[in-house]
Amino acid sequence: MRKLSLLLAVVLVLSISALSYAQYIDGTYEAWSDAGDKSIQYAKVFIEDGKIVAVILREFTDKMVEKDWTTYPWPEAGEAARTLGLQFVENQAAVADIVTGATGSSNGFIQAVERALIKASPDKPANKYFDGVFMGRSEVASRGYYKVVWVTIKDDKIVDFKAQRVLADGSIQDPAEYGWPLEMAREAYKEAALESEPGFVDTISGATGLTEMSNIAVRDALDRARIDK
């Protein structure tokens, strides 16, 4: 009986040790950093046996186009994308050295991994979305342009919004060159977005296309902000 009790005690200790060690839930977790004016960072974190086993890092421009490190003219940012993932695995945390000359990219990757690990934690926040600024894009319109938005979220509410139109040639359209009062329509959408259910603004009179594209772009941004995805 004493041997059986001792065996059960050992099993219990080992079980508790295993639970305390497995701080993350196994799976693959994707997350995004806050969006800056010119970029946003992405991380995919692989968890096995409660440990970080691999991290993939990517970065996107203000047009929501992935940066190609073979041609991107800022090599330090590419270095951060190539090297920080190994540090996250080694440190088993969202901890890595800032790459000189790529502070923004490095901090963005760290934040994206930090958010991915929050998703992997057994104790997730109650909120639906992370607080922060998230970038999203719409579908491409028949005339070849699409919309990119920056959505600021606080306590599961949209508290700020801005947008730009990316033309078919990759340039950003100046609202002053648009034949219809684009800025007025954008302001109307922003006001409605702050009051509506996030991503579902009712059609603004005279701006049906803008409303629909903006809603899609905002929902895309909200997907990047989700804690449970």
Buried (B, 14 or more C-beta within 10 A) or exposed (E): EEEEEEEEEEEEEEEEEEEEEBBBEEEEBBBBBBBBEEBBBBBBBBBEEBBBEBBEBBBBBBBBEEBEBEEEEEEBBBBBBEBBBEBBBEEBBBEBEBBEBBEBBBBBBBBBBBBBBBBBEEEEEEBBBBBBBBBBBBEEBEEEBBBBBBBBBEEBEBEEBEBBBBEEEEEEEEBEEEEEEBEEBBEBBBEBBBEBEBBEBEEBEEBEBBBBBBBBBBBBBBBBBBBEE
